Amino acid sequence: MTQATDISLRDIPFLTASGDPATLADYEDKVVLLVNVASKCGLTPQYEQLEALQRAYGERGFTVLGFPCNQFAGQEPGSMEDILEYCSMTWGVTFPVFDKVKVNGGKAAPIYKALKKTRDAEGKRGPILWNFEKFVLTPSGSLHRFRPNVKPDDPAIVEVIEDNLPG
């Protein structure tokens, strides 16, 4: 559900797949869909829909940001090189995939500690439930949370993207 975000969300550092620092400030003028991904999950086919969104809206001020996570049943066990090759070769992924993160617990990545404060459509916040939980951050700073079973091409997600594209 829509919720104003603390401006500092854009300043929380995370790492690119090659280990370089990045922040959401790098994408402040875009609609951003952040998602924790995994290669060996029943929801892994969502990569196809994520890439379709990237191709449909990427040139209009949108991007998917993938964060591999191995916290759920060990479904992302590979190295970053393995993950990037899998994403590219299997799903044709062109959107940025970042360094592997933890999304829950005391060692959760700071970006996910902040994201988990956001309420979903049912008003619930808290832990990431599984792989492929999605957050849409708009250029104005509103944040929308969608649980793993909500597919990337769900009308609710598409509406948030289309309503917030720049220009």
C-alpha positions in Angstrom: 0.0 0.0 0.0 1.2 3.5 -0.6 3.2 5.0 2.2 5.6 8.0 2.2 9.1 6.9 2.5 11.8 8.4 4.6 14.1 10.4 2.3 17.0 8.3 3.7 15.8 5.2 2.0 17.4 6.5 -1.2 20.7 7.0 0.6 21.0 3.4 2.1 24.0 1.8 0.4 24.0 -1.7 -1.2 26.4 -3.4 -3.5 26.3 -4.1 -7.2 27.0 -7.6 -8.5 30.7 -6.5 -8.9 30.9 -5.2 -5.4 30.7 -1.5 -6.2 28.6 0.8 -3.9 25.1 1.9 -5.1 22.0 3.6 -3.6 18.5 4.2 -4.7 19.5 7.8 -5.3 21.1 6.5 -8.5 17.5 5.9 -9.7 15.7 8.8 -8.0 14.0 9.9 -11.3 12.7 6.4 -12.1 9.9 4.1 -11.0 11.9 1.3 -9.4 10.7 -2.3 -8.7 12.9 -3.9 -6.1 12.6 -7.7 -5.8 14.4 -10.4 -3.9 15.1 -13.1 -6.5 16.1 -16.8 -6.5 17.1 -19.2 -9.3 15.7 -22.4 -7.8 12.3 -21.3 -6.6 8.8 -22.2 -7.7 8.3 -18.5 -8.4 11.5 -18.2 -10.5 9.4 -17.9 -13.7 8.5 -14.4 -12.5 11.8 -13.4 -14.0 10.0 -13.6 -17.4 7.4 -11.1 -16.3 10.0 -8.9 -14.6 12.0 -8.7 -17.8 8.8 -8.0 -19.8 8.1 -5.0 -17.5 11.7 -3.9 -18.0 11.4 -4.1 -21.8 8.0 -2.4 -21.8 8.8 0.5 -19.5 12.6 0.8 -19.3 13.0 3.5 -21.8 10.1 5.5 -20.2 11.8 5.9 -16.7 11.4 2.5 -15.0 13.7 -0.2 -13.9 13.6 -3.5 -12.0 16.4 -4.0 -9.4 17.0 -7.7 -8.5 18.5 -8.7 -5.2 19.4 -12.4 -5.1 18.7 -14.0 -1.7 19.5 -17.5 -0.4 17.5 -17.2 2.8 14.5 -19.2 1.7 15.2 -23.0 1.5 18.6 -22.3 0.0 17.1 -21.5 -3.4 19.9 -19.1 -4.5 23.1 -21.0 -3.6 25.3 -20.0 -6.5 28.1 -17.4 -6.8 27.3 -14.0 -8.3 28.8 -15.2 -11.5 26.5 -18.2 -11.6 23.5 -16.1 -10.8 24.2 -13.5 -13.5 24.8 -16.1 -16.1 21.6 -17.9 -15.2 19.6 -14.7 -15.3 21.0 -13.8 -18.6 21.0 -17.1 -20.4 17.8 -18.5 -19.0 15.5 -15.5 -18.8 17.3 -12.9 -20.9 17.5 -10.5 -17.9 18.7 -7.0 -18.9 17.8 -5.2 -15.6 20.4 -4.7 -12.9 21.0 -7.6 -10.5 22.8 -6.7 -7.3 25.0 -8.5 -4.8 23.3 -11.3 -2.8 21.6 -10.1 0.3 19.8 -11.3 3.4 16.3 -9.9 3.7 15.3 -11.0 7.2 16.9 -11.4 10.6 19.7 -9.5 12.3 21.9 -9.6 9.3 19.3 -8.3 6.8 20.7 -5.8 4.3 20.0 -2.3 5.5 17.8 -1.6 2.4 15.6 -4.5 3.3 15.4 -3.5 7.0 13.9 -0.2 5.7 11.7 -1.8 3.1 10.1 -4.2 5.6 8.5 -1.3 7.4 6.2 -0.8 4.4 2.6 -2.1 4.6 1.2 -4.3 1.9 -2.4 -4.1 0.4 -3.8 -5.8 3.5 -2.0 -3.3 5.9 0.6 -5.8 7.0 4.3 -5.1 7.3 7.2 -7.1 8.7 9.4 -9.9 7.4 9.8 -10.8 3.7 7.6 -13.9 3.3 9.5 -15.6 0.5 11.4 -15.0 -2.7 10.0 -12.5 -5.2 8.5 -10.1 -2.7 8.2 -6.8 -4.6 8.4 -3.1 -3.7 7.7 -0.3 -6.1 9.3 3.1 -5.3 8.0 6.0 -7.2 10.0 9.2 -8.1 7.8 11.1 -5.6 8.9 8.7 -2.8 5.8 6.6 -2.3 6.4 2.9 -1.7 4.1 0.0 -2.6 4.6 -3.5 -1.3 3.4 -6.7 -3.1 3.8 -10.1 -1.7 5.5 -13.0 -3.5 2.3 -14.5 -4.9 1.4 -11.2 -6.7 2.9 -11.6 -10.2 4.9 -8.8 -11.6 2.4 -8.2 -14.4 -0.5 -8.0 -11.9 -2.8 -5.0 -12.8 -2.1 -3.4 -9.4 1.7 -3.3 -10.0 1.3 -2.2 -13.6 -1.1 0.6 -12.5 1.5 1.9 -10.0 4.2 1.8 -12.7 2.1 3.5 -15.4 0.7 6.2 -13.0 4.2 7.2 -11.9 6.3 7.1 -15.0 8.1 10.5 -15.4 6.9 12.9 -18.0 
